[in-house]
Amino acid sequence: FPADVRAFARRLVLGRLDLGEAEVELRAQIERVEGAGLRIVHVNSHQHAHLLPGLLRLVVRLAREHGIPFVRVPFERVPRRAGGRTAELAVLRALAGRARRRLGAAALDGSIGVAEAGHLDGPTLTRLLARVAGTVELVAHPGRGREELNRSFGWGYLWDAETDALTDPGLPTRLAERGIVLTSFSRLLAERCATPATA
């Protein structure tokens, strides 16, 4: 498979990508994690490639087959000033909206942080928290050693700034002021299993 997600998407759209090979790869990844004795509670992919037409159907089928209860759906508002990423983010939102309708309970209400990928500093995180409604996934890229990481990945991300924003001692207070409770996919699954079904 091409390493670049745009080249990957182009091949998929043009019918030059063998979905049978994609299934073999995805199944192998799932089975490797399961083989290590880990319970998979949610699926996502680099650059959200699992939302692409054809692949989403495959991912949903494999998630159901393996009892994986959640699939990432990065559904969020496209910022007015997204620069050169506006069209890309609009396409991602459309794909995420389609996925959310297809997945139902396997999708959260949305996400925050995708549009700000790699640039989620303290003020930006505070601004995004004001938009949280329902159960949303925060997508972040924390790290330490910006220069070394950027040599490896070349994305120009502010890795250390994201780590600082997420570990800011004042963050719990800001979350509490907005009534935001931190959770995890594992905790959401436990809560879902503990809730009795209604008739």
Z-matrix of the N, CA and C atoms (Angstrom, degrees):
N
C 1 1.456
C 2 1.528 1 109.21
N 3 1.339 2 116.91 1 146.51
C 4 1.467 3 118.40 2 175.37
C 5 1.524 4 110.65 3 -64.55
N 6 1.326 5 116.69 4 144.09
C 7 1.468 6 120.38 5 -179.53
C 8 1.524 7 111.24 6 -74.95
N 9 1.328 8 117.53 7 -28.51
C 10 1.454 9 121.86 8 -178.12
C 11 1.527 10 110.11 9 -83.97
N 12 1.341 11 116.69 10 128.83
C 13 1.464 12 119.99 11 -175.15
C 14 1.524 13 112.07 12 -65.09
N 15 1.333 14 117.46 13 -31.31
C 16 1.470 15 119.39 14 179.02
C 17 1.529 16 110.43 15 -67.45
N 18 1.328 17 116.66 16 -42.89
C 19 1.463 18 120.60 17 177.31
C 20 1.524 19 110.04 18 -64.94
N 21 1.325 20 116.15 19 -38.58
C 22 1.461 21 121.75 20 178.07
C 23 1.526 22 109.95 21 -61.48
N 24 1.347 23 116.64 22 -47.90
C 25 1.470 24 121.47 23 -179.62
C 26 1.519 25 110.94 24 -63.24
N 27 1.319 26 116.73 25 -40.94
C 28 1.477 27 120.95 26 179.58
C 29 1.523 28 110.27 27 -60.26
N 30 1.339 29 116.27 28 -46.60
C 31 1.468 30 119.99 29 179.45
C 32 1.522 31 111.35 30 -62.67
N 33 1.332 32 116.41 31 -39.37
C 34 1.458 33 120.88 32 -179.89
C 35 1.523 34 110.47 33 -64.68
N 36 1.331 35 117.07 34 -48.27
C 37 1.469 36 122.02 35 -178.43
C 38 1.526 37 111.10 36 -63.75
N 39 1.311 38 116.47 37 -36.01
C 40 1.479 39 120.37 38 -179.76
C 41 1.525 40 112.73 39 -81.89
N 42 1.333 41 117.52 40 1.45
C 43 1.462 42 120.99 41 178.96
C 44 1.512 43 113.87 42 74.90
N 45 1.324 44 116.28 43 21.62
C 46 1.469 45 120.16 44 -178.31
C 47 1.521 46 112.51 45 -104.23
N 48 1.320 47 115.70 46 16.70
C 49 1.456 48 120.06 47 178.73
C 50 1.520 49 107.61 48 -120.00
N 51 1.296 50 116.47 49 127.02
C 52 1.463 51 121.81 50 -178.02
C 53 1.528 52 109.24 51 -81.18
N 54 1.337 53 116.59 52 108.18
C 55 1.459 54 120.33 53 179.94
C 56 1.522 55 111.95 54 -65.18
N 57 1.330 56 117.05 55 -25.03
C 58 1.463 57 120.29 56 174.81
C 59 1.520 58 110.67 57 -63.49
N 60 1.337 59 117.06 58 -41.06
C 61 1.464 60 120.80 59 176.64
C 62 1.531 61 110.61 60 -67.48
N 63 1.338 62 115.42 61 -37.94
C 64 1.468 63 119.15 62 177.58
C 65 1.522 64 110.26 63 -62.03
N 66 1.324 65 117.11 64 -40.10
C 67 1.462 66 120.22 65 179.15
C 68 1.527 67 111.10 66 -64.64
N 69 1.326 68 116.83 67 -41.86
C 70 1.467 69 120.23 68 178.50
C 71 1.528 70 109.74 69 -59.10
N 72 1.341 71 117.09 70 -43.67
C 73 1.465 72 121.27 71 -179.11
C 74 1.530 73 111.53 72 -66.91
N 75 1.337 74 116.68 73 -47.71
C 76 1.466 75 119.72 74 -179.05
C 77 1.528 76 111.37 75 -63.48
N 78 1.320 77 116.01 76 -42.91
C 79 1.465 78 120.24 77 179.53
C 80 1.536 79 109.99 78 -62.37
N 81 1.329 80 116.66 79 -41.25
C 82 1.468 81 120.37 80 179.59
C 83 1.528 82 111.10 81 -62.46
N 84 1.334 83 117.11 82 -40.18
C 85 1.464 84 120.07 83 179.29
C 86 1.527 85 110.96 84 -65.72
N 87 1.329 86 116.73 85 -44.94
C 88 1.464 87 120.73 86 179.31
C 89 1.529 88 109.91 87 -61.79
N 90 1.323 89 116.59 88 -46.52
C 91 1.465 90 120.41 89 -176.35
C 92 1.529 91 111.81 90 -68.00
N 93 1.332 92 116.64 91 -29.82
C 94 1.466 93 118.78 92 177.66
C 95 1.531 94 110.71 93 -67.19
N 96 1.333 95 116.18 94 -42.09
C 97 1.465 96 119.81 95 178.23
C 98 1.530 97 109.94 96 -65.76
N 99 1.321 98 115.96 97 -46.46
C 100 1.466 99 119.65 98 178.62
C 101 1.526 100 111.28 99 -61.72
N 102 1.327 101 116.30 100 -37.41
C 103 1.465 102 121.42 101 179.45
C 104 1.519 103 112.63 102 -64.40
N 105 1.336 104 116.46 103 -21.86
C 106 1.467 105 120.89 104 177.14
C 107 1.532 106 111.05 105 -85.01
N 108 1.334 107 116.28 106 2.77
C 109 1.464 108 120.46 107 177.89
C 110 1.518 109 114.31 108 84.32
N 111 1.340 110 116.79 109 15.82
C 112 1.459 111 120.32 110 -179.13
C 113 1.525 112 111.00 111 -98.43
N 114 1.310 113 116.71 112 144.16
C 115 1.466 114 122.03 113 175.87
C 116 1.520 115 108.14 114 -91.83
N 117 1.302 116 117.71 115 122.61
C 118 1.459 117 121.39 116 178.27
C 119 1.523 118 107.91 117 -86.71
N 120 1.332 119 115.94 118 123.52
C 121 1.467 120 118.76 119 -179.56
C 122 1.525 121 112.50 120 -111.54
N 123 1.345 122 116.78 121 -10.67
C 124 1.466 123 116.75 122 173.65
C 125 1.516 124 110.15 123 -158.36
N 126 1.334 125 114.02 124 152.14
C 127 1.462 126 121.76 125 -177.78
C 128 1.521 127 108.67 126 -115.30
N 129 1.315 128 116.26 127 136.62
C 130 1.460 129 120.91 128 167.90
C 131 1.519 130 107.75 129 -146.45
N 132 1.323 131 116.62 130 -179.01
C 133 1.460 132 119.46 131 -178.24
C 134 1.520 133 110.10 132 -148.44
N 135 1.305 134 115.92 133 159.92
C 136 1.456 135 120.90 134 176.83
C 137 1.521 136 108.88 135 -62.19
N 138 1.329 137 115.92 136 131.36
C 139 1.464 138 122.25 137 179.44
C 140 1.534 139 112.57 138 57.86
N 141 1.317 140 116.89 139 22.24
C 142 1.474 141 122.90 140 175.77
C 143 1.532 142 112.58 141 59.16
N 144 1.326 143 116.61 142 31.73
C 145 1.477 144 121.04 143 -177.27
C 146 1.523 145 112.15 144 -61.77
N 147 1.331 146 118.25 145 -23.33
C 148 1.467 147 120.56 146 -178.41
C 149 1.530 148 112.36 147 -65.61
N 150 1.341 149 118.36 148 -13.43
C 151 1.466 150 121.30 149 179.39
C 152 1.523 151 112.93 150 -83.26
N 153 1.323 152 117.22 151 -10.94
C 154 1.464 153 120.00 152 -177.12
C 155 1.527 154 111.11 153 -63.70
N 156 1.340 155 116.65 154 144.61
C 157 1.475 156 120.33 155 179.73
C 158 1.536 157 110.73 156 -53.15
N 159 1.300 158 115.36 157 138.95
C 160 1.468 159 120.85 158 -177.61
C 161 1.510 160 110.94 159 89.64
N 162 1.326 161 116.83 160 -50.83
C 163 1.464 162 120.01 161 179.58
C 164 1.514 163 111.07 162 -70.14
N 165 1.334 164 117.51 163 -38.36
C 166 1.464 165 119.73 164 -179.66
C 167 1.523 166 110.30 165 -59.26
N 168 1.312 167 116.89 166 -45.68
C 169 1.468 168 121.09 167 179.49
C 170 1.528 169 110.09 168 -57.22
N 171 1.326 170 115.67 169 -43.32
C 172 1.462 171 121.79 170 -179.82
C 173 1.534 172 110.93 171 -65.51
N 174 1.325 173 117.30 172 -45.12
C 175 1.461 174 121.89 173 -179.44
C 176 1.524 175 110.72 174 -63.54
N 177 1.339 176 116.49 175 -42.44
C 178 1.468 177 120.11 176 178.92
C 179 1.530 178 110.13 177 -61.92
N 180 1.321 179 116.25 178 -43.39
C 181 1.475 180 119.99 179 -179.96
C 182 1.528 181 110.84 180 -63.02
N 183 1.335 182 117.16 181 -45.31
C 184 1.469 183 120.33 182 -179.44
C 185 1.528 184 111.02 183 -67.07
N 186 1.338 185 117.22 184 -37.99
C 187 1.467 186 119.89 185 178.55
C 188 1.528 187 109.76 186 -62.22
N 189 1.325 188 117.08 187 -43.96
C 190 1.467 189 119.76 188 179.45
C 191 1.524 190 110.97 189 -66.20
N 192 1.323 191 115.50 190 -41.41
C 193 1.467 192 120.28 191 -179.25
C 194 1.529 193 111.68 192 -61.40
N 195 1.338 194 116.11 193 -35.99
C 196 1.471 195 120.93 194 -177.03
C 197 1.530 196 112.70 195 -99.19
N 198 1.332 197 117.46 196 7.60
C 199 1.461 198 120.24 197 177.59
C 200 1.515 199 114.05 198 66.45
N 201 1.335 200 116.44 199 32.87
C 202 1.466 201 121.14 200 178.74
C 203 1.531 202 107.11 201 -89.81
N 204 1.335 203 117.60 202 115.33
C 205 1.460 204 119.53 203 -168.66
C 206 1.527 205 117.10 204 -78.72
N 207 1.340 206 118.83 205 -21.30
C 208 1.465 207 120.15 206 -175.64
C 209 1.526 208 111.67 207 -129.55
N 210 1.332 209 115.34 208 146.28
C 211 1.462 210 122.80 209 174.34
C 212 1.528 211 106.77 210 -128.58
N 213 1.327 212 117.23 211 132.50
C 214 1.472 213 119.85 212 -179.54
C 215 1.520 214 110.88 213 -62.34
N 216 1.336 215 114.53 214 131.10
C 217 1.464 216 121.72 215 174.40
C 218 1.529 217 106.71 216 -129.25
N 219 1.341 218 117.62 217 97.87
C 220 1.468 219 121.00 218 -176.32
C 221 1.530 220 111.98 219 -78.74
N 222 1.332 221 116.06 220 66.13
C 223 1.462 222 121.82 221 -177.35
C 224 1.521 223 108.26 222 -92.54
N 225 1.330 224 115.77 223 111.73
C 226 1.450 225 119.68 224 178.66
C 227 1.516 226 110.38 225 -153.01
N 228 1.302 227 114.57 226 165.30
C 229 1.457 228 121.83 227 -178.82
C 230 1.530 229 109.97 228 -65.74
N 231 1.339 230 116.26 229 141.95
C 232 1.465 231 120.65 230 175.51
C 233 1.527 232 107.34 231 -87.31
N 234 1.336 233 117.93 232 120.42
C 235 1.468 234 119.93 233 -179.12
C 236 1.527 235 111.77 234 -62.46
N 237 1.332 236 115.75 235 148.89
C 238 1.468 237 120.07 236 178.82
C 239 1.519 238 111.40 237 -62.22
N 240 1.322 239 115.84 238 -34.16
C 241 1.465 240 119.69 239 -178.81
C 242 1.523 241 109.95 240 -111.23
N 243 1.308 242 115.78 241 73.50
C 244 1.469 243 119.59 242 -179.71
C 245 1.520 244 111.03 243 -99.58
N 246 1.330 245 116.56 244 6.40
C 247 1.461 246 120.39 245 178.66
C 248 1.508 247 112.08 246 60.10
N 249 1.323 248 116.10 247 -136.69
C 250 1.460 249 121.31 248 -178.49
C 251 1.519 250 113.73 249 -73.42
N 252 1.339 251 117.26 250 -1.78
C 253 1.467 252 120.20 251 -177.80
C 254 1.528 253 112.72 252 -97.91
N 255 1.321 254 118.96 253 2.04
C 256 1.464 255 121.25 254 -174.29
C 257 1.529 256 111.69 255 -56.73
N 258 1.325 257 117.01 256 -50.76
C 259 1.474 258 120.27 257 -177.98
C 260 1.529 259 110.36 258 -64.29
N 261 1.322 260 116.66 259 -43.01
C 262 1.465 261 121.37 260 179.99
C 263 1.531 262 110.89 261 -61.03
N 264 1.340 263 116.56 262 -43.64
C 265 1.466 264 120.57 263 179.70
C 266 1.525 265 111.73 264 -69.23
N 267 1.339 266 117.23 265 -33.78
C 268 1.469 267 120.41 266 177.28
C 269 1.528 268 110.35 267 -66.13
N 270 1.330 269 117.14 268 -40.55
C 271 1.472 270 120.75 269 177.34
C 272 1.532 271 109.42 270 -65.11
N 273 1.332 272 116.55 271 -43.06
C 274 1.467 273 120.26 272 179.14
C 275 1.528 274 110.65 273 -61.05
N 276 1.330 275 116.94 274 -42.11
C 277 1.471 276 120.19 275 178.92
C 278 1.529 277 110.76 276 -62.60
N 279 1.341 278 116.63 277 -41.78
C 280 1.473 279 119.89 278 179.34
C 281 1.529 280 110.37 279 -63.43
N 282 1.336 281 116.98 280 -44.72
C 283 1.467 282 120.53 281 178.56
C 284 1.533 283 110.76 282 -64.02
N 285 1.345 284 116.35 283 -39.61
C 286 1.462 285 120.39 284 -179.84
C 287 1.528 286 110.89 285 -67.65
N 288 1.336 287 117.38 286 -37.70
C 289 1.462 288 120.19 287 177.49
C 290 1.518 289 111.50 288 -63.11
N 291 1.318 290 115.48 289 -42.63
C 292 1.473 291 121.05 290 177.28
C 293 1.528 292 110.45 291 -62.53
N 294 1.341 293 116.06 292 -42.73
C 295 1.468 294 120.83 293 179.81
C 296 1.523 295 110.70 294 -65.09
N 297 1.324 296 116.83 295 -41.07
C 298 1.462 297 120.59 296 -178.93
C 299 1.527 298 110.96 297 -61.22
N 300 1.328 299 116.39 298 -41.27
C 301 1.469 300 119.65 299 177.79
C 302 1.525 301 110.91 300 -64.91
N 303 1.321 302 116.41 301 -38.25
C 304 1.465 303 120.37 302 -178.32
C 305 1.532 304 112.41 303 -72.48
N 306 1.328 305 116.47 304 -36.34
C 307 1.460 306 120.96 305 -172.39
C 308 1.523 307 113.77 306 -84.96
N 309 1.301 308 118.58 307 -27.43
C 310 1.461 309 120.63 308 -179.02
C 311 1.516 310 111.62 309 58.35
N 312 1.330 311 117.71 310 -122.11
C 313 1.466 312 122.97 311 -175.43
C 314 1.523 313 113.26 312 -66.99
N 315 1.326 314 118.09 313 -13.20
C 316 1.467 315 120.24 314 178.69
C 317 1.526 316 111.65 315 -80.94
N 318 1.353 317 117.44 316 -2.30
C 319 1.460 318 121.89 317 178.99
C 320 1.523 319 109.73 318 -116.29
N 321 1.327 320 116.13 319 145.99
C 322 1.462 321 120.17 320 173.01
C 323 1.527 322 108.72 321 -78.30
N 324 1.340 323 115.95 322 -178.77
C 325 1.461 324 119.84 323 -178.85
C 326 1.523 325 112.41 324 -73.33
N 327 1.305 326 118.05 325 -19.09
C 328 1.461 327 121.04 326 179.92
C 329 1.513 328 110.89 327 165.17
N 330 1.332 329 114.59 328 -159.24
C 331 1.458 330 120.27 329 -179.84
C 332 1.515 331 109.18 330 -149.66
N 333 1.307 332 115.62 331 165.43
C 334 1.465 333 122.70 332 170.11
C 335 1.520 334 107.22 333 -136.36
N 336 1.331 335 116.11 334 150.60
C 337 1.457 336 121.07 335 174.73
C 338 1.513 337 115.71 336 102.94
N 339 1.339 338 118.32 337 -13.37
C 340 1.471 339 119.71 338 -178.21
C 341 1.522 340 110.41 339 -65.69
N 342 1.317 341 116.64 340 -46.68
C 343 1.467 342 120.24 341 -178.24
C 344 1.528 343 111.48 342 -64.75
N 345 1.325 344 116.51 343 -27.07
C 346 1.462 345 121.45 344 -178.59
C 347 1.527 346 112.18 345 -97.70
N 348 1.310 347 117.96 346 17.79
C 349 1.471 348 123.02 347 -174.65
C 350 1.524 349 111.77 348 -45.00
N 351 1.325 350 114.29 349 123.59
C 352 1.455 351 120.39 350 176.24
C 353 1.508 352 114.34 351 81.37
N 354 1.334 353 118.00 352 -3.26
C 355 1.464 354 121.02 353 -177.70
C 356 1.530 355 110.44 354 -133.79
N 357 1.318 356 116.00 355 36.19
C 358 1.457 357 122.54 356 -175.68
C 359 1.526 358 109.01 357 -91.63
N 360 1.346 359 115.79 358 74.62
C 361 1.459 360 119.08 359 178.62
C 362 1.530 361 109.63 360 -82.67
N 363 1.338 362 117.14 361 -178.39
C 364 1.461 363 121.78 362 -175.81
C 365 1.524 364 114.22 363 -56.77
N 366 1.339 365 119.23 364 -53.41
C 367 1.464 366 119.70 365 -179.99
C 368 1.537 367 113.17 366 -61.43
N 369 1.315 368 116.75 367 -37.01
C 370 1.471 369 119.99 368 179.14
C 371 1.518 370 110.33 369 -66.76
N 372 1.334 371 117.42 370 -43.04
C 373 1.460 372 120.73 371 178.36
C 374 1.531 373 110.22 372 -61.79
N 375 1.322 374 117.60 373 -42.88
C 376 1.467 375 121.16 374 178.75
C 377 1.527 376 110.46 375 -60.31
N 378 1.331 377 117.27 376 -42.88
C 379 1.465 378 121.36 377 178.73
C 380 1.529 379 110.88 378 -62.80
N 381 1.325 380 117.39 379 -42.11
C 382 1.462 381 121.00 380 -179.46
C 383 1.525 382 111.95 381 -67.21
N 384 1.323 383 116.85 382 -36.53
C 385 1.464 384 120.26 383 -179.26
C 386 1.522 385 111.39 384 -62.05
N 387 1.322 386 116.85 385 -27.97
C 388 1.466 387 120.32 386 179.19
C 389 1.531 388 111.23 387 -68.39
N 390 1.341 389 117.41 388 -16.94
C 391 1.471 390 120.88 389 -178.93
C 392 1.529 391 112.87 390 -98.80
N 393 1.311 392 118.17 391 0.29
C 394 1.467 393 120.18 392 -176.38
C 395 1.524 394 110.13 393 -66.96
N 396 1.326 395 115.08 394 127.58
C 397 1.466 396 121.65 395 175.33
C 398 1.519 397 107.35 396 -141.94
N 399 1.316 398 117.24 397 125.87
C 400 1.457 399 120.65 398 -178.22
C 401 1.511 400 110.75 399 80.57
N 402 1.327 401 115.75 400 -154.85
C 403 1.461 402 121.77 401 179.45
C 404 1.518 403 108.05 402 -100.55
N 405 1.323 404 116.24 403 112.36
C 406 1.462 405 120.98 404 -176.51
C 407 1.526 406 109.99 405 -124.38
N 408 1.317 407 114.51 406 155.34
C 409 1.464 408 120.88 407 177.16
C 410 1.516 409 109.21 408 -99.57
N 411 1.327 410 116.25 409 129.81
C 412 1.458 411 121.52 410 172.84
C 413 1.524 412 107.41 411 -87.25
N 414 1.327 413 115.84 412 120.27
C 415 1.458 414 121.46 413 178.68
C 416 1.530 415 106.94 414 -99.86
N 417 1.320 416 116.96 415 118.26
C 418 1.465 417 121.18 416 -176.52
C 419 1.521 418 110.07 417 -139.49
N 420 1.321 419 115.09 418 162.65
C 421 1.470 420 122.00 419 -179.21
C 422 1.521 421 109.66 420 -132.10
N 423 1.331 422 117.53 421 66.16
C 424 1.457 423 119.19 422 179.48
C 425 1.526 424 111.59 423 -72.96
N 426 1.310 425 114.94 424 154.48
C 427 1.459 426 120.15 425 177.27
C 428 1.515 427 109.48 426 -174.31
N 429 1.306 428 116.03 427 170.75
C 430 1.466 429 121.89 428 175.57
C 431 1.521 430 108.45 429 -127.49
N 432 1.327 431 115.43 430 137.60
C 433 1.464 432 120.21 431 179.54
C 434 1.521 433 111.13 432 94.51
N 435 1.335 434 115.99 433 63.25
C 436 1.465 435 121.36 434 -173.66
C 437 1.525 436 112.74 435 -53.75
N 438 1.317 437 116.71 436 -47.92
C 439 1.466 438 119.74 437 -176.15
C 440 1.521 439 111.26 438 -61.38
N 441 1.321 440 116.35 439 -46.04
C 442 1.469 441 120.54 440 -179.81
C 443 1.529 442 111.03 441 -64.49
N 444 1.334 443 117.11 442 -44.43
C 445 1.465 444 120.71 443 179.55
C 446 1.518 445 111.13 444 -63.77
N 447 1.333 446 116.92 445 -41.09
C 448 1.465 447 118.96 446 179.90
C 449 1.520 448 112.21 447 -69.92
N 450 1.333 449 117.04 448 -26.75
C 451 1.471 450 118.64 449 173.20
C 452 1.529 451 109.70 450 -67.09
N 453 1.330 452 116.33 451 -36.84
C 454 1.462 453 120.50 452 -179.28
C 455 1.521 454 112.60 453 -75.85
N 456 1.348 455 117.08 454 -37.44
C 457 1.460 456 119.66 455 -172.46
C 458 1.522 457 114.19 456 -112.38
N 459 1.317 458 119.22 457 -27.72
C 460 1.456 459 121.43 458 176.22
C 461 1.523 460 114.92 459 66.43
N 462 1.317 461 117.40 460 24.49
C 463 1.474 462 120.05 461 -177.30
C 464 1.516 463 112.85 462 -93.56
N 465 1.336 464 117.57 463 -12.38
C 466 1.455 465 120.42 464 -178.47
C 467 1.521 466 113.36 465 71.80
N 468 1.324 467 117.58 466 24.63
C 469 1.464 468 121.19 467 -178.60
C 470 1.526 469 110.97 468 -74.48
N 471 1.317 470 115.65 469 151.95
C 472 1.455 471 122.78 470 176.27
C 473 1.532 472 108.54 471 -96.33
N 474 1.305 473 115.59 472 66.66
C 475 1.465 474 122.84 473 -172.84
C 476 1.527 475 112.05 474 -52.26
N 477 1.330 476 116.41 475 -49.43
C 478 1.473 477 120.62 476 -176.59
C 479 1.525 478 111.18 477 -65.39
N 480 1.334 479 117.59 478 -37.86
C 481 1.467 480 120.97 479 179.93
C 482 1.529 481 110.67 480 -64.10
N 483 1.339 482 116.54 481 -37.41
C 484 1.469 483 119.36 482 177.91
C 485 1.526 484 110.10 483 -67.79
N 486 1.318 485 117.32 484 -41.22
C 487 1.469 486 120.47 485 177.81
C 488 1.526 487 110.03 486 -61.70
N 489 1.337 488 116.11 487 -44.45
C 490 1.468 489 119.79 488 179.84
C 491 1.528 490 111.00 489 -62.72
N 492 1.322 491 118.01 490 -40.82
C 493 1.468 492 121.56 491 -179.73
C 494 1.526 493 110.57 492 -63.32
N 495 1.334 494 116.30 493 -41.15
C 496 1.464 495 120.61 494 -176.33
C 497 1.525 496 113.08 495 -77.23
N 498 1.335 497 116.94 496 -21.50
C 499 1.468 498 120.32 497 -179.27
C 500 1.527 499 112.19 498 -108.18
N 501 1.319 500 117.09 499 9.71
C 502 1.467 501 122.44 500 178.96
C 503 1.532 502 109.14 501 -58.08
N 504 1.331 503 118.73 502 124.13
C 505 1.470 504 120.92 503 -179.26
C 506 1.537 505 113.34 504 -58.16
N 507 1.336 506 118.06 505 -22.96
C 508 1.457 507 120.93 506 179.86
C 509 1.520 508 113.40 507 -84.30
N 510 1.336 509 117.70 508 -7.97
C 511 1.460 510 120.38 509 -176.79
C 512 1.528 511 113.08 510 -62.19
N 513 1.337 512 120.55 511 -44.68
C 514 1.476 513 119.04 512 178.82
C 515 1.530 514 113.07 513 -55.64
N 516 1.331 515 116.93 514 -37.42
C 517 1.466 516 120.21 515 178.70
C 518 1.523 517 110.60 516 -66.04
N 519 1.329 518 117.16 517 -44.39
C 520 1.477 519 120.23 518 179.41
C 521 1.526 520 110.67 519 -63.19
N 522 1.332 521 117.10 520 -38.19
C 523 1.464 522 120.10 521 177.19
C 524 1.527 523 110.65 522 -64.07
N 525 1.332 524 116.29 523 -46.24
C 526 1.467 525 120.54 524 -179.16
C 527 1.525 526 111.20 525 -62.02
N 528 1.332 527 116.99 526 -39.70
C 529 1.470 528 120.75 527 179.21
C 530 1.524 529 112.11 528 -60.92
N 531 1.317 530 116.16 529 -29.27
C 532 1.471 531 120.71 530 -179.74
C 533 1.526 532 112.17 531 -96.29
N 534 1.330 533 117.01 532 1.13
C 535 1.458 534 120.57 533 -179.94
C 536 1.516 535 113.19 534 71.59
N 537 1.338 536 116.69 535 24.95
C 538 1.469 537 121.54 536 -178.72
C 539 1.526 538 109.17 537 -92.83
N 540 1.316 539 115.94 538 127.96
C 541 1.460 540 122.43 539 178.19
C 542 1.524 541 108.32 540 -110.44
N 543 1.326 542 116.52 541 125.36
C 544 1.461 543 120.30 542 177.90
C 545 1.527 544 109.65 543 -71.90
N 546 1.309 545 115.35 544 143.08
C 547 1.457 546 120.31 545 178.50
C 548 1.524 547 108.24 546 -145.33
N 549 1.303 548 116.72 547 -169.52
C 550 1.461 549 122.50 548 177.68
C 551 1.521 550 107.65 549 -148.19
N 552 1.310 551 116.22 550 165.37
C 553 1.465 552 118.99 551 177.72
C 554 1.527 553 110.44 552 -62.03
N 555 1.335 554 117.88 553 -36.95
C 556 1.468 555 120.74 554 178.83
C 557 1.521 556 110.87 555 -63.79
N 558 1.330 557 116.51 556 -42.44
C 559 1.462 558 120.15 557 179.85
C 560 1.528 559 110.72 558 -67.70
N 561 1.332 560 116.59 559 -40.51
C 562 1.473 561 119.98 560 177.69
C 563 1.522 562 110.65 561 -61.14
N 564 1.327 563 116.42 562 -39.89
C 565 1.462 564 120.32 563 178.07
C 566 1.530 565 110.71 564 -64.43
N 567 1.334 566 116.95 565 -43.47
C 568 1.465 567 120.84 566 179.61
C 569 1.526 568 110.40 567 -62.13
N 570 1.332 569 116.66 568 -41.29
C 571 1.467 570 120.58 569 179.13
C 572 1.523 571 110.43 570 -65.24
N 573 1.325 572 115.62 571 -40.80
C 574 1.470 573 119.65 572 179.64
C 575 1.531 574 110.31 573 -63.37
N 576 1.334 575 116.51 574 -42.33
C 577 1.470 576 120.38 575 -179.01
C 578 1.525 577 111.57 576 -69.29
N 579 1.341 578 116.68 577 -28.14
C 580 1.469 579 120.52 578 -177.64
C 581 1.531 580 111.98 579 -81.95
N 582 1.353 581 115.91 580 -17.91
C 583 1.474 582 119.26 581 -178.06
C 584 1.514 583 109.54 582 -82.19
N 585 1.346 584 118.10 583 122.12
C 586 1.466 585 119.44 584 179.74
C 587 1.526 586 110.60 585 -68.96
N 588 1.291 587 116.19 586 143.72
C 589 1.468 588 121.45 587 178.29
C 590 1.527 589 109.06 588 -68.26
N 591 1.331 590 115.43 589 142.17
C 592 1.466 591 119.75 590 178.26
C 593 1.516 592 109.14 591 -101.77
N 594 1.318 593 115.11 592 148.51
C 595 1.474 594 120.15 593 -178.06
C 596 1.512 595 110.28 594 -81.35
